[in-house]
Amino acid sequence: MNDYELNAFSDDEELSLRKRRVRFRLSKGTVENLIEELDNVLRHPTERNSAVSPTDQILLALRFYATGSFLQTVGDFSGVHATTAGKIIHKVSVALAALRNITIKMPSTDEERLECKRKFYNIARFPMCIGAIDCSHIKIISPGGETAEAFRNRKQFFSLNVQTICDSNLKIMDIVPRWPGSAHDSHIFRNSSVMTRFESGEFGDNCVLVGDSGYPCKSYLLTPLAQTRTRAENLYNEAQIRTRNPVERSYGVWKRRFPGLAMGLRTNLKTTQVIITATAVLHNIACDEREDEPWVNADEQRAIDLVNNNPPDVDDIRNNRHDNNFFRQQLINNYFNNL
């Protein structure tokens, strides 16, 4: 690392957690591992024209993810023009997103699925669960054009409605970052590849997801009851809500680590979608490395609260209200009734 980079990751006590948060959101060791992983992809073939090193490219991108600043501001941070900063952010994001198949994946073996079930069961004794599903808004600028208003959500800001499935440790196992803010959660799920995988039986008969009342109840996707009348139904709802809590918590941790996702990404739509996947990869790496949960200031926390306060759509709840799924009722009668 050069003098600038060494200063950025100084171990001096004066470099408080707050200052490190403002800069890169990850520990020195994790960033060094990223640099080693991506060096060949990011390194320029020549050093002519003051080529930006892979280290500086990664630090610039992390700075952008951490703040959502204007490209000019991020460029000034690293001493490059705003246009160059934009190209670097896109390049680094593409390189990180390319790690998706390694870092973001559903459990693929019987052993992995059994381990997922065990960890979810330990939360609230809810059986068969291998993932919690939900959607979260990522704030963006208006993409412009004739379809721009489709990206305006119920809270009247522009966003992408991003579907994720997470495990009990808050790691993202599946992500769909392409839908506009006005899209309903249930519509996104119906058109997702992960639904097709469950419908085809890829995960077996005894593997389920848990979701909120915005989703239709299926044999592989269990949602809360609209009303409870018995002790077993109360137990079911309580366990279901606690078991799906990790996905809601994951959004808070993800956006606290990369507040740009809540403050607003000022990039074109394609780059924004790549950035979302890139930060999901980084979130999972941070989970694996047991990184401390990041600190945020009051403005960032308000922005996170705004985009994360995303109750199920009223129309979805209404459509699912009279859903009397046979599998869910069997689970209540045969399992929760005996607890």
C-alpha positions, 0 to 999 in steps of 0.5 A: 500500500502507498502512503495514502492507503496506509494512512487510510487504514492506520492502526492508530488509536485516533482512527476511531470506529466512526472515522473508519465507518465514514471511509470504508465500512470494512476492516483492514484485513477484509479489504486486503483480502478483497484487493488480493482477490480482485487484483488481476481483474482490476489491474490495468495492463500498463501503468501509463497515464497514471493508471489507478491501482486496484487498491485505490479502485477498491477504496474509492468504490467502498467510499461510494458505497459508504456514503452514496456521495456525488461522483465528484465528491468521491473523485475528489477523495481519491484525486480523480475526475468524476467521470473516472470515479464513475467508471471505477465504481462500475468496474469494481462493482462488476468484479464484486458482483461476479463473485455472486455465485460463490457468496450468494447461494441457496443451500444445495446439498442435503447437509447444507439444508439440514444445517439451515433448518437446525439454525432456524429451528433454534430461533423459535422451534419452527420446523423445515425452514431454510430461508426467510424472504422479504423485499426492501427498497433501495433508494435511487434517483429517477431513471428518467424516460417514459417508465420513470414513474414505475420506480416511484414507490408508495412512499413517493420516492424512487427506488428498486424493490429488491427481493432477498432470501437470507439465512439465520445468520443474516447472510443473503442466499438469493437476491433479485435487484431488478424490479421498480419500486412500485412492484408488489412483493408477491409479483416479484416472487411469482416471477423469480427463478427461486419460486420456479426452483421450489415449484420444481421440487429442487429443495425437496418436500420438507424445505420451506421459506417464511414470509410476511402476509404480503406473500401467498401461502404455499406448501413451500412458503409459509405466511402468518395467519390473518387471525388466530383462534387457538393456542396452536395458531398463536404459537404458529404465528409467534414462531413464524414471525420470530423465524422470519426476523433475520431477513428484516435484521439483515436489511438493517445491517446491510444498509448500515454497512453501506448507507448509500443504499438508503441515502440514495444511489446517484448512478444509472439504473444498470450500474445501480443494479450491479452495485446492489449485488456487489454490496450484497456480496460484501455484506456476506463477506462481512458476515463470514469475517464476523465484522462488527456491525457498523455505526451510523449517524442520525441522518443515515439512521433516519434514511435507513428507517424510512426505506426499511419501514416497508409493511406488506401492500394492502392489496396483497394482504387483501388477496391473501386474507382468505388463503386457507393453505392445507399444508399450513393448517396441517403443520399447525394441527400436527406440530404446533398443537403438540408443543 
